[in-house]
Amino acid sequence: MERRVIIPMALFVAGLMVGALLSYILTPHPDIKALNLQIEQLQEEVSNLQSALSEKENKISSLSAQLEEISEERANLEKKLSDLEEEIDGLSKQVIKLNDEKEVLEEKIFELRSKMNVTLIAVSFSRTEDTGSLLQYWIDRANNTIYVMVMCITQDELADALIEAHNRGVDVKVIIDDDWLYASGSDYETLLTAGIDIRGDNREGLMHHKVMIIDGCIVVTGSYNWSWSAENNNDENVLILRSSKIAQEYLKEFNRIWEGTVKPTRGEEASKERIATIHVVINEVELNPPGVDAGNEWVELYNPIDQVIDLSGWTLSTTHGATVTLMMGEEATIKPKGYLVLSYWDQWLDNEDESIILRDDAGNIIDSTPKLTDTDNDGWTWSRHPNGCDTDSVSDWIFQPSTRGYENR
């Protein structure tokens, strides 16, 4: 019984194996070469994909580094922005504080102005405006008093305006620097002759105020001297205020200086005291000759008396800029009614505001010129007129063609 069962089972298994073998034999098989080719292609694609992936990873890495740099830069910029915002905030607070201080100062200024009762009438700059005419306008408006403190008055229009004010009854008083009384172009004698009380300040140092006080309430001040140069050449300014308080302060200063001056002597008695010139005089001066100045500038001396004068040890000195002193030799003389021309190898006479002093061998001043100016490079000179005339006045001098070594005509 058991043997019968085993045989059929073996036959069954053998049949399955035979069927499987027949199925494998009968089933078509793929081409091995084609499969290998596909495998190679797939492997190449995998390699390419790996290369591309590697490039992407490198690019990602580079972009990540750039992103990190950008992030760091952004962080720095954000910090700077924060710092600037803090600085702006601080400046804003300062501006607010300054505006508050400005308001306080403006209130104080307003309060002071209210107390002083100051009115700004005008401001003038001579380079761009007619400042001289503005001063004339206010001189013409004066009713009672005009008190002036300036270094010099050489602007004839202002002198004429003062004379007109004096003639209509205005009390006019003027102080100028003593050195400018007889300087070239000075209106001192014109004002004095017109009856105006004008005085020279001979204290040490300069009269450097530029002030006019009108009717005790108008103050004219600034940098403007009453000269032609101030109006036409220089940058000067004038400030005109209405304030009785400020005017009183300037009047105190005017009176302080006025008390130290002496009223000059004029009239017939003074004229009689002017006797004929009996000393050597500086008779003619060439400040600005044609061409080169060096060696061509000269000063002419004149002996008005009838005897020879020994000039040994006498000196001739300039006073402006780099000063020069010439000393005359042991045998230097000047003939009766004769002329002596002195020159120097270098430039020694300035073209503007030059004054020349003649001293004897003991150092005594024998003669001097007013401040002379010659801006024309020609043959014209400053000459005493009439020849040799010396009345200690600027009117002794005129500007005319040279008569070097001969009588001035």
Backbone hydrogen bonds in HBPLUS format (Angstrom, degrees):
<---DONOR---> <-ACCEPTOR-->    atom                        ^
c    i                          cat <-CA-CA->   ^        H-A-AA   ^      H-
h    n   atom  resd res      DA  || num        DHA   H-A  angle D-A-AA Bond
n    s   type  num  typ     dist DA aas  dist angle  dist       angle   num
A0006-ILE N   A0002-GLU O   3.44 MM   4  6.68 161.2  2.48 150.9 154.4     1
A0007-ILE N   A0003-ARG O   3.37 MM   4  6.55 167.2  2.38 157.2 158.6     2
A0009-MET N   A0005-VAL O   3.44 MM   4  6.59 161.5  2.48 150.5 155.5     3
A0010-ALA N   A0006-ILE O   3.05 MM   4  6.28 156.3  2.11 154.5 161.0     4
A0011-LEU N   A0007-ILE O   2.95 MM   4  6.21 160.1  1.99 156.3 162.2     5
A0012-PHE N   A0008-PRO O   2.92 MM   4  6.14 146.5  2.04 143.2 152.8     6
A0013-VAL N   A0009-MET O   3.01 MM   4  6.30 159.9  2.05 151.2 155.0     7
A0014-ALA N   A0010-ALA O   2.94 MM   4  6.09 161.4  1.98 149.1 154.8     8
A0015-GLY N   A0011-LEU O   2.91 MM   4  6.08 146.4  2.03 138.8 148.3     9
A0016-LEU N   A0012-PHE O   3.05 MM   4  6.39 152.7  2.13 146.1 152.6    10
A0017-MET N   A0013-VAL O   3.11 MM   4  6.38 160.1  2.15 151.7 156.1    11
A0018-VAL N   A0014-ALA O   2.96 MM   4  6.18 159.0  2.01 148.1 154.0    12
A0019-GLY N   A0015-GLY O   2.87 MM   4  6.07 155.2  1.93 147.2 154.4    13
A0020-ALA N   A0016-LEU O   2.88 MM   4  6.12 155.6  1.94 147.8 154.4    14
A0021-LEU N   A0017-MET O   2.92 MM   4  6.12 154.3  1.98 145.0 152.2    15
A0022-LEU N   A0018-VAL O   2.85 MM   4  6.09 161.7  1.89 150.5 155.5    16
A0023-SER N   A0019-GLY O   2.84 MM   4  5.99 154.5  1.90 143.6 151.4    17
A0024-TYR N   A0020-ALA O   2.95 MM   4  6.20 153.0  2.02 144.6 151.0    18
A0025-ILE N   A0021-LEU O   2.88 MM   4  6.12 158.8  1.92 149.1 155.6    19
A0026-LEU N   A0022-LEU O   2.81 MM   4  5.94 159.7  1.85 150.2 156.0    20
A0027-THR N   A0023-SER O   2.96 MM   4  5.95 134.6  2.17 136.7 147.8    21
A0035-LEU N   A0031-ASP O   3.02 MM   4  6.34 158.3  2.07 149.0 155.4    22
A0036-ASN N   A0032-ILE O   2.88 MM   4  6.17 160.0  1.92 150.9 156.4    23
A0037-LEU N   A0033-LYS O   2.83 MM   4  6.12 151.9  1.91 146.0 154.3    24
A0038-GLN N   A0034-ALA O   2.84 MM   4  6.16 158.0  1.88 151.7 157.5    25
A0039-ILE N   A0035-LEU O   2.81 MM   4  6.10 157.1  1.86 150.3 157.3    26
A0040-GLU N   A0036-ASN O   2.83 MM   4  6.16 156.3  1.89 147.5 153.4    27
A0041-GLN N   A0037-LEU O   2.85 MM   4  6.17 157.0  1.91 149.2 155.9    28
A0042-LEU N   A0038-GLN O   2.74 MM   4  6.00 161.7  1.77 152.0 157.7    29
A0043-GLN N   A0039-ILE O   2.81 MM   4  6.03 154.7  1.88 147.0 154.7    30
A0044-GLU N   A0040-GLU O   2.81 MM   4  6.10 150.6  1.90 145.4 153.5    31
A0045-GLU N   A0041-GLN O   2.81 MM   4  6.13 158.1  1.85 151.5 157.7    32
A0046-VAL N   A0042-LEU O   2.82 MM   4  6.07 155.0  1.88 146.9 154.5    33
A0047-SER N   A0043-GLN O   2.82 MM   4  6.11 151.9  1.90 142.1 150.2    34
A0048-ASN N   A0044-GLU O   2.77 MM   4  6.10 158.9  1.82 150.7 156.4    35
A0049-LEU N   A0045-GLU O   2.75 MM   4  5.97 159.6  1.79 148.9 155.4    36
A0050-GLN N   A0046-VAL O   2.78 MM   4  6.02 148.9  1.88 143.4 152.7    37
A0051-SER N   A0047-SER O   2.84 MM   4  6.18 151.0  1.93 146.4 154.5    38
A0052-ALA N   A0048-ASN O   2.78 MM   4  6.08 168.0  1.79 156.1 159.3    39
A0053-LEU N   A0049-LEU O   2.75 MM   4  5.88 155.3  1.81 143.5 151.5    40
A0054-SER N   A0050-GLN O   2.80 MM   4  6.02 148.2  1.90 139.9 148.9    41
A0055-GLU N   A0051-SER O   2.83 MM   4  6.21 155.8  1.89 152.2 158.7    42
A0056-LYS N   A0052-ALA O   2.81 MM   4  6.10 160.0  1.85 150.8 156.8    43
A0057-GLU N   A0053-LEU O   2.79 MM   4  6.02 154.1  1.85 145.0 152.9    44
A0058-ASN N   A0054-SER O   2.83 MM   4  6.13 154.0  1.90 146.9 153.9    45
A0059-LYS N   A0055-GLU O   2.77 MM   4  6.04 159.7  1.81 151.4 157.4    46
A0060-ILE N   A0056-LYS O   2.70 MM   4  5.90 157.8  1.75 149.2 156.3    47
A0061-SER N   A0057-GLU O   2.78 MM   4  6.01 151.2  1.86 141.6 150.3    48
A0062-SER N   A0058-ASN O   2.78 MM   4  6.14 154.8  1.84 148.9 155.5    49
A0063-LEU N   A0059-LYS O   2.72 MM   4  5.96 166.2  1.74 155.1 159.3    50
A0064-SER N   A0060-ILE O   2.76 MM   4  5.89 145.0  1.88 141.0 151.7    51
A0065-ALA N   A0061-SER O   2.95 MM   4  6.28 148.0  2.06 141.1 149.4    52
A0066-GLN N   A0062-SER O   2.85 MM   4  6.21 159.7  1.89 151.5 157.3    53
A0067-LEU N   A0063-LEU O   2.72 MM   4  5.85 157.7  1.77 145.2 152.5    54
A0068-GLU N   A0064-SER O   2.83 MM   4  6.04 146.5  1.94 139.5 148.9    55
A0069-GLU N   A0065-ALA O   2.89 MM   4  6.26 153.2  1.96 147.0 154.0    56
A0070-ILE N   A0066-GLN O   2.74 MM   4  6.01 166.0  1.76 158.0 162.0    57
A0071-SER N   A0067-LEU O   2.76 MM   4  5.89 153.1  1.83 142.0 150.5    58
A0072-GLU N   A0068-GLU O   2.86 MM   4  6.11 149.2  1.96 141.4 150.0    59
A0073-GLU N   A0069-GLU O   2.74 MM   4  6.05 159.4  1.78 152.4 158.4    60
A0074-ARG N   A0070-ILE O   2.71 MM   4  5.87 156.7  1.76 148.4 155.6    61
A0075-ALA N   A0071-SER O   2.89 MM   4  6.09 150.1  1.98 139.2 147.5    62
A0076-ASN N   A0072-GLU O   2.91 MM   4  6.27 152.2  1.99 145.7 153.2    63
A0077-LEU N   A0073-GLU O   2.80 MM   4  6.09 163.2  1.83 154.3 158.7    64
A0078-GLU N   A0074-ARG O   2.78 MM   4  5.97 156.4  1.84 148.2 155.3    65
A0079-LYS N   A0075-ALA O   2.94 MM   4  6.20 144.0  2.07 139.2 149.1    66
A0079-LYS N   A0076-ASN O   3.09 MM   3  5.03 117.6  2.50  90.5 106.0    67
A0080-LYS N   A0076-ASN O   2.82 MM   4  6.18 159.3  1.86 152.0 157.8    68
A0081-LEU N   A0077-LEU O   2.73 MM   4  5.92 161.6  1.76 150.9 156.6    69
A0082-SER N   A0078-GLU O   2.89 MM   4  6.03 148.6  1.99 135.0 143.9    70
A0083-ASP N   A0079-LYS O   2.77 MM   4  6.11 154.3  1.83 149.0 156.5    71
A0084-LEU N   A0080-LYS O   2.71 MM   4  6.01 162.0  1.74 156.2 161.1    72
A0085-GLU N   A0081-LEU O   2.82 MM   4  6.00 155.8  1.88 145.3 152.5    73
A0086-GLU N   A0082-SER O   2.93 MM   4  6.20 148.8  2.03 141.9 150.6    74
A0087-GLU N   A0083-ASP O   2.79 MM   4  6.14 153.9  1.85 147.3 155.4    75
A0088-ILE N   A0084-LEU O   2.69 MM   4  5.92 165.9  1.70 157.0 160.6    76
A0089-ASP N   A0085-GLU O   2.86 MM   4  5.97 151.4  1.94 138.1 146.7    77
A0090-GLY N   A0086-GLU O   2.83 MM   4  6.16 151.8  1.91 144.9 152.8    78
A0091-LEU N   A0087-GLU O   2.77 MM   4  6.10 160.7  1.81 155.5 160.6    79
A0092-SER N   A0088-ILE O   2.76 MM   4  5.91 155.2  1.82 147.5 154.9    80
A0093-LYS N   A0089-ASP O   3.02 MM   4  6.28 150.5  2.11 141.5 149.0    81
A0094-GLN N   A0090-GLY O   2.95 MM   4  6.30 148.9  2.04 142.4 151.7    82
A0095-VAL N   A0091-LEU O   2.75 MM   4  6.06 158.9  1.80 154.4 159.9    83
A0096-ILE N   A0092-SER O   2.93 MM   4  6.16 159.6  1.97 146.2 151.7    84
A0097-LYS N   A0093-LYS O   2.87 MM   4  6.12 153.2  1.94 143.3 151.2    85
A0098-LEU N   A0094-GLN O   2.69 MM   4  5.98 162.0  1.72 156.1 161.0    86
A0099-ASN N   A0095-VAL O   2.81 MM   4  5.98 159.2  1.85 151.3 157.1    87
A0100-ASP N   A0096-ILE O   2.96 MM   4  6.18 149.5  2.06 140.3 148.9    88
A0101-GLU N   A0097-LYS O   2.85 MM   4  6.22 156.1  1.90 148.1 155.1    89
A0102-LYS N   A0098-LEU O   2.70 MM   4  5.93 153.9  1.76 149.2 157.3    90
A0103-GLU N   A0099-ASN O   2.93 MM   4  6.15 157.2  1.98 145.3 150.6    91
A0104-VAL N   A0100-ASP O   3.02 MM   4  6.35 153.8  2.09 144.9 152.3    92
A0105-LEU N   A0101-GLU O   2.82 MM   4  6.14 160.4  1.86 152.9 158.1    93
A0106-GLU N   A0102-LYS O   2.77 MM   4  5.98 161.4  1.81 154.2 159.6    94
A0107-GLU N   A0103-GLU O   2.97 MM   4  6.14 149.7  2.07 141.1 149.2    95
A0108-LYS N   A0104-VAL O   2.94 MM   4  6.28 149.7  2.03 143.7 152.5    96
A0109-ILE N   A0105-LEU O   2.73 MM   4  6.02 162.6  1.76 156.8 161.4    97
A0110-PHE N   A0106-GLU O   2.88 MM   4  5.99 161.4  1.91 143.6 149.2    98
A0111-GLU N   A0107-GLU O   2.87 MM   4  6.05 150.2  1.96 139.3 148.2    99
A0112-LEU N   A0108-LYS O   2.75 MM   4  6.06 156.3  1.81 151.6 158.1   100
A0113-ARG N   A0109-ILE O   2.76 MM   4  5.99 164.3  1.79 155.0 159.6   101
A0114-SER N   A0110-PHE O   2.88 MM   4  6.01 149.8  1.97 140.4 149.2   102
A0115-LYS N   A0111-GLU O   2.96 MM   4  6.26 148.2  2.07 141.3 149.9   103
A0116-MET N   A0112-LEU O   2.77 MM   4  6.04 160.9  1.81 154.7 160.1   104
A0117-ASN N   A0113-ARG O   2.60 MM   4  5.42 136.0  1.79 141.7 153.2   105
A0119-THR N   A0242-ARG O   2.98 MM 123  5.01 149.9  2.08 134.7 143.8   106
A0242-ARG N   A0119-THR O   2.81 MM 123  5.01 153.7  1.87 146.1 154.2   107
A0121-ILE N   A0240-ILE O   2.84 MM 119  5.39 151.2  1.93 147.5 154.1   108
A0122-ALA N   A0240-ILE O   3.34 MM 118  5.13 159.2  2.38 131.1 133.7   109
A0240-ILE N   A0122-ALA O   2.90 MM 118  5.13 165.9  1.92 158.9 156.5   110
A0124-SER N   A0238-VAL O   2.92 MM 114  5.14 159.5  1.96 147.6 152.0   111
A0238-VAL N   A0124-SER O   2.86 MM 114  5.14 146.8  1.97 150.4 156.0   112
A0128-THR N   A0125-PHE O   3.17 MM   3  5.93 140.3  2.33 118.4 126.8   113
A0129-GLU N   A0125-PHE O   2.88 MM   4  5.71 130.0  2.13 151.5 165.5   114
A0126-SER N   A0236-GLU O   3.00 MM 110  5.32 148.6  2.10 130.2 139.7   115
A0134-LEU N   A0130-ASP O   3.36 MM   4  6.71 147.6  2.47 140.7 149.5   116
A0134-LEU N   A0131-THR O   3.07 MM   3  5.05 119.4  2.46  94.7 110.1   117
A0135-LEU N   A0131-THR O   3.06 MM   4  6.45 155.3  2.12 153.9 159.7   118
A0136-GLN N   A0132-GLY O   2.97 MM   4  6.28 157.5  2.02 148.0 154.7   119
A0137-TYR N   A0133-SER O   2.91 MM   4  6.11 151.6  2.00 143.9 151.3   120
A0138-TRP N   A0134-LEU O   3.24 MM   4  6.59 155.1  2.31 146.6 151.4   121
A0139-ILE N   A0135-LEU O   2.93 MM   4  6.20 149.8  2.02 149.5 158.8   122
A0140-ASP N   A0136-GLN O   2.88 MM   4  6.08 158.3  1.93 151.5 157.0   123
A0141-ARG N   A0137-TYR O   3.18 MM   4  6.43 126.2  2.49 132.5 146.0   124
A0142-ALA N   A0139-ILE O   3.21 MM   3  5.43 159.8  2.25 107.1 113.3   125
A0171-ASP N   A0144-ASN O   2.83 MM  27  6.12 165.1  1.85 152.9 147.9   126
A0215-ASP N   A0145-THR O   2.94 MM  70  4.84 164.1  1.96 132.7 137.7   127
A0146-ILE N   A0171-ASP O   2.87 MM  25  6.16 156.4  1.92 158.2 154.1   128
A0173-LYS N   A0146-ILE O   2.97 MM  27  6.43 159.3  2.01 161.1 167.4   129
A0147-TYR N   A0213-ILE O   2.99 MM  66  5.19 162.6  2.02 146.5 152.2   130
A0213-ILE N   A0147-TYR O   2.82 MM  66  5.19 161.1  1.85 151.1 157.4   131
A0148-VAL N   A0173-LYS O   2.90 MM  25  6.30 158.4  1.95 152.9 160.2   132
A0175-ILE N   A0148-VAL O   2.87 MM  27  6.15 149.8  1.96 145.1 155.0   133
A0149-MET N   A0211-VAL O   2.83 MM  62  5.18 165.0  1.86 155.8 157.0   134
A0211-VAL N   A0149-MET O   2.88 MM  62  5.18 166.0  1.90 150.8 154.7   135
A0150-VAL N   A0175-ILE O   3.10 MM  25  6.48 163.7  2.13 171.2 172.8   136
A0177-ASP N   A0151-MET O   3.00 MM  26  4.87 157.8  2.05 116.6 123.8   137
A0187-ASP N   A0153-ILE O   2.81 MM  34  5.73 156.6  1.87 177.8 170.2   138
A0154-THR N   A0226-TRP O   2.87 MM  72  6.29 157.2  1.92 152.2 159.7   139
A0155-GLN N   A0226-TRP O   3.16 MM  71  5.73 138.0  2.34 140.6 133.3   140
A0158-LEU N   A0155-GLN O   3.03 MM   3  5.74 131.4  2.27 118.8 129.5   141
A0159-ALA N   A0155-GLN O   3.28 MM   4  6.64 156.9  2.34 147.8 154.6   142
A0160-ASP N   A0156-ASP O   2.83 MM   4  6.08 160.0  1.87 156.1 161.2   143
A0161-ALA N   A0157-GLU O   3.04 MM   4  6.25 150.3  2.13 138.3 146.1   144
A0162-LEU N   A0158-LEU O   3.02 MM   4  6.31 153.2  2.09 146.6 153.1   145
A0163-ILE N   A0159-ALA O   2.99 MM   4  6.29 155.5  2.05 148.6 155.7   146
A0164-GLU N   A0160-ASP O   2.92 MM   4  6.19 158.5  1.96 150.5 156.0   147
A0165-ALA N   A0161-ALA O   2.97 MM   4  6.21 155.5  2.04 144.4 151.0   148
A0166-HIS N   A0162-LEU O   2.87 MM   4  6.14 158.8  1.91 149.6 155.5   149
A0167-ASN N   A0163-ILE O   2.88 MM   4  6.12 155.6  1.94 150.0 156.8   150
A0168-ARG N   A0164-GLU O   3.12 MM   4  6.40 132.7  2.35 140.9 152.1   151
A0168-ARG N   A0165-ALA O   3.21 MM   3  5.30 135.8  2.42  96.9 108.6   152
A0170-VAL N   A0165-ALA O   3.03 MM   5  5.43 156.8  2.09 154.2 146.9   153
A0169-GLY N   A0166-HIS O   3.07 MM   3  5.30 161.0  2.11 110.7 113.9   154
A0174-VAL N   A0197-ASP O   3.08 MM  23  6.42 161.5  2.11 149.7 151.0   155
A0199-ARG N   A0174-VAL O   2.85 MM  25  6.28 159.1  1.89 154.3 158.5   156
A0176-ILE N   A0199-ARG O   2.96 MM  23  6.39 160.8  2.00 162.0 168.4   157
A0201-ASP N   A0176-ILE O   2.74 MM  25  6.01 152.0  1.81 156.0 165.2   158
A0180-TRP N   A0177-ASP O   2.92 MM   3  5.52 157.3  1.97 118.4 125.8   159
A0178-ASP N   A0201-ASP O   3.07 MM  23  4.95 160.0  2.11 125.7 119.4   160
A0181-LEU N   A0178-ASP O   3.30 MM   3  5.53 171.3  2.30 111.5 113.1   161
A0186-SER N   A0183-ALA O   2.97 MM   3  5.39 165.1  1.99 137.7 137.1   162
A0184-SER N   A0371-LYS O   2.85 MM 187  5.14 136.3  2.04 126.9 140.3   163
A0191-LEU N   A0187-ASP O   2.99 MM   4  6.20 163.4  2.01 158.5 161.8   164
A0192-LEU N   A0188-TYR O   2.87 MM   4  6.10 160.9  1.91 153.9 160.3   165
A0193-THR N   A0189-GLU O   2.81 MM   4  5.85 163.9  1.84 147.4 151.7   166
A0194-ALA N   A0190-THR O   3.12 MM   4  6.25 140.3  2.28 135.5 145.9   167
A0196-ILE N   A0191-LEU O   3.08 MM   5  5.52 153.8  2.15 162.2 154.0   168
A0195-GLY N   A0192-LEU O   3.00 MM   3  5.30 159.1  2.04 108.6 115.0   169
A0212-MET N   A0220-VAL O   2.87 MM   8  5.00 143.7  2.00 141.2 149.3   170
A0220-VAL N   A0212-MET O   2.83 MM   8  5.00 159.4  1.87 152.9 158.3   171
A0214-ILE N   A0218-ILE O   2.85 MM   4  4.95 162.6  1.88 143.8 149.7   172
A0217-CYS N   A0214-ILE O   3.11 MM   3  6.22 174.5  2.11 136.6 136.8   173
A0218-ILE N   A0214-ILE O   3.02 MM   4  4.95 165.8  2.05 152.1 153.4   174
A0243-SER N   A0217-CYS O   2.86 MM  26  5.24 147.3  1.96 158.4 162.5   175
A0219-VAL N   A0241-LEU O   2.93 MM  22  5.25 164.2  1.95 148.5 153.8   176
A0241-LEU N   A0219-VAL O   2.90 MM  22  5.25 163.6  1.93 153.0 157.9   177
A0221-THR N   A0239-LEU O   2.96 MM  18  5.35 167.1  1.97 154.1 158.1   178
A0239-LEU N   A0221-THR O   2.69 MM  18  5.35 165.4  1.72 157.6 159.6   179
A0223-SER N   A0237-ASN O   2.96 MM  14  5.41 142.1  2.11 137.3 149.0   180
A0227-SER N   A0225-ASN O   2.83 MM   2  5.49 139.0  2.00 101.5  90.2   181
A0232-ASN N   A0228-TRP O   2.92 MM   4  6.06 154.8  1.98 152.9 160.8   182
A0233-ASN N   A0229-SER O   2.75 MM   4  4.83 155.5  1.81 131.4 138.4   183
A0234-ASN N   A0229-SER O   2.94 MM   5  6.06 155.4  2.00 158.7 158.4   184
A0247-ALA N   A0243-SER O   2.92 MM   4  6.04 161.7  1.96 149.1 155.2   185
A0248-GLN N   A0244-SER O   2.92 MM   4  6.07 149.5  2.02 143.6 150.8   186
A0249-GLU N   A0245-LYS O   3.24 MM   4  6.58 149.5  2.33 142.9 150.4   187
A0250-TYR N   A0246-ILE O   3.09 MM   4  6.46 158.6  2.14 153.8 159.1   188
A0251-LEU N   A0247-ALA O   2.85 MM   4  6.08 147.5  1.95 145.9 156.0   189
A0252-LYS N   A0248-GLN O   3.01 MM   4  6.25 145.9  2.13 143.6 151.3   190
A0253-GLU N   A0249-GLU O   3.31 MM   4  6.67 154.8  2.37 141.7 147.4   191
A0254-PHE N   A0250-TYR O   2.85 MM   4  6.16 156.6  1.91 148.6 155.8   192
A0255-ASN N   A0251-LEU O   2.86 MM   4  6.01 168.2  1.87 150.8 153.6   193
A0256-ARG N   A0252-LYS O   2.95 MM   4  6.12 149.8  2.05 143.0 151.7   194
A0257-ILE N   A0253-GLU O   3.18 MM   4  6.44 161.2  2.22 150.7 153.6   195
A0258-TRP N   A0254-PHE O   2.80 MM   4  5.94 161.6  1.83 154.2 160.7   196
A0259-GLU N   A0255-ASN O   3.01 MM   4  6.01 153.6  2.08 144.3 148.7   197
A0260-GLY N   A0257-ILE O   2.99 MM   3  5.40 145.2  2.11 108.3 118.6   198
A0261-THR N   A0258-TRP O   3.07 MM   3  5.35 167.1  2.09 113.2 116.4   199
A0271-SER N   A0267-GLY O   3.08 MM   4  6.37 152.9  2.16 145.8 154.1   200
A0272-LYS N   A0268-GLU O   2.85 MM   4  6.14 149.1  1.95 151.2 159.6   201
A0273-GLU N   A0269-GLU O   3.15 MM   4  6.44 138.2  2.33 140.7 151.2   202
A0273-GLU N   A0270-ALA O   3.15 MM   3  5.17 129.1  2.42  93.8 107.2   203
A0274-ARG N   A0271-SER O   3.12 MM   3  5.40 152.2  2.20 104.5 112.9   204
A0281-VAL N   A0302-TYR O   3.04 MM  21  5.44 161.0  2.08 151.3 155.9   205
A0302-TYR N   A0281-VAL O   2.92 MM  21  5.44 151.1  2.01 151.9 159.7   206
A0283-ASN N   A0300-GLU O   2.75 MM  17  5.54 149.4  1.84 150.4 159.6   207
A0384-ARG N   A0283-ASN O   2.94 MM 101  5.42 162.7  1.97 157.2 155.5   208
A0284-GLU N   A0300-GLU O   3.42 MM  16  5.01 154.6  2.49 129.3 129.6   209
A0300-GLU N   A0284-GLU O   2.80 MM  16  5.01 173.5  1.80 158.2 157.8   210
A0285-VAL N   A0382-TRP O   2.85 MM  97  5.27 153.7  1.92 151.9 159.8   211
A0382-TRP N   A0285-VAL O   3.09 MM  97  5.27 157.5  2.14 155.4 154.8   212
A0286-GLU N   A0298-TRP O   2.98 MM  12  5.37 178.0  1.98 163.2 162.7   213
A0296-ASN N   A0293-ASP O   2.87 MM   3  5.31 160.3  1.90 132.5 138.2   214
A0299-VAL N   A0342-LEU O   2.88 MM  43  5.26 154.5  1.94 149.2 157.8   215
A0342-LEU N   A0299-VAL O   2.79 MM  43  5.26 170.0  1.80 157.0 159.2   216
A0301-LEU N   A0340-LEU O   2.73 MM  39  5.06 167.0  1.75 147.7 152.1   217
A0340-LEU N   A0301-LEU O   2.98 MM  39  5.06 154.1  2.05 134.0 139.5   218
A0303-ASN N   A0338-GLY O   3.00 MM  35  5.46 161.6  2.03 157.7 162.1   219
A0337-LYS N   A0303-ASN O   2.91 MM  34  5.04 115.3  2.34 136.8 151.9   220
A0337-LYS N   A0305-ILE O   3.20 MM  32  5.96 131.9  2.44 156.9 162.8   221
A0309-ILE N   A0334-ILE O   3.10 MM  25  5.45 163.2  2.13 149.8 154.8   222
A0334-ILE N   A0309-ILE O   3.02 MM  25  5.45 143.4  2.16 143.5 154.6   223
A0311-LEU N   A0332-ALA O   2.74 MM  21  5.10 154.9  1.81 138.2 142.6   224
A0314-TRP N   A0311-LEU O   2.95 MM   3  5.34 164.1  1.98 134.1 135.3   225
A0313-GLY N   A0328-MET O   3.21 MM  15  5.35 157.4  2.27 132.5 133.8   226
A0328-MET N   A0314-TRP O   2.88 MM  14  5.52 166.7  1.89 164.5 168.1   227
A0315-THR N   A0359-ARG O   3.00 MM  44  5.28 155.2  2.07 137.2 145.0   228
A0359-ARG N   A0315-THR O   2.96 MM  44  5.28 166.7  1.98 151.1 154.8   229
A0316-LEU N   A0326-LEU O   2.87 MM  10  5.15 149.4  1.96 143.8 153.7   230
A0326-LEU N   A0316-LEU O   2.83 MM  10  5.15 166.9  1.85 149.2 150.1   231
A0317-SER N   A0357-ILE O   2.90 MM  40  5.22 165.7  1.92 151.9 156.0   232
A0357-ILE N   A0317-SER O   2.90 MM  40  5.22 161.6  1.93 149.7 156.0   233
A0318-THR N   A0324-VAL O   2.91 MM   6  5.47 154.7  1.98 153.1 161.5   234
A0332-ALA N   A0329-GLY O   3.24 MM   3  5.31 165.0  2.26 111.2 111.9   235
A0338-GLY N   A0335-LYS O   2.94 MM   3  4.74 143.7  2.07 130.5 123.4   236
A0374-ASP N   A0351-ASN O   2.71 MM  23  5.19 158.5  1.76 151.3 158.6   237
A0354-GLU N   A0372-LEU O   2.92 MM  18  5.09 155.3  1.99 153.2 145.5   238
A0372-LEU N   A0354-GLU O   2.73 MM  18  5.09 167.4  1.74 135.0 138.5   239
A0369-THR N   A0356-ILE O   2.97 MM  13  5.44 144.7  2.10 147.1 157.3   240
A0358-LEU N   A0367-ASP O   2.78 MM   9  5.16 176.8  1.78 158.6 157.8   241
A0366-ILE N   A0358-LEU O   2.74 MM   8  5.54 159.7  1.78 148.8 155.6   242
A0367-ASP N   A0358-LEU O   3.33 MM   9  5.16 160.6  2.37 132.6 135.5   243
A0360-ASP N   A0364-ASN O   2.95 MM   4  5.49 149.6  2.04 146.9 154.2   244
A0363-GLY N   A0360-ASP O   2.98 MM   3  5.33 162.8  2.01 114.4 119.2   245
A0378-ASP N   A0376-ASP O   2.87 MM   2  5.58 131.2  2.11 108.4  93.3   246
A0402-SER N   A0379-GLY O   3.03 MM  23  5.94 150.4  2.12 155.7 157.1   247
A0381-THR N   A0400-GLN O   2.76 MM  19  5.66 164.8  1.79 166.5 161.7   248
A0400-GLN N   A0381-THR O   2.98 MM  19  5.66 157.8  2.03 162.4 163.3   249
A0383-SER N   A0398-ILE O   2.88 MM  15  5.52 167.8  1.89 163.3 167.2   250
A0398-ILE N   A0383-SER O   2.93 MM  15  5.52 157.0  1.98 151.5 158.0   251
A0385-HIS N   A0396-ASP O   2.73 MM  11  5.61 159.8  1.76 158.5 163.7   252
A0389-CYS N   A0386-PRO O   3.00 MM   3  5.46 166.0  2.02 137.7 138.3   253
A0396-ASP N   A0393-SER O   3.02 MM   3  5.62 165.7  2.04 114.6 118.6   254
A0397-TRP N   A0394-VAL O   3.15 MM   3  5.86 169.5  2.16 119.4 122.6   255
A0406-TYR N   A0403-THR O   2.83 MM   3  5.45 151.8  1.91 153.7 153.8   256
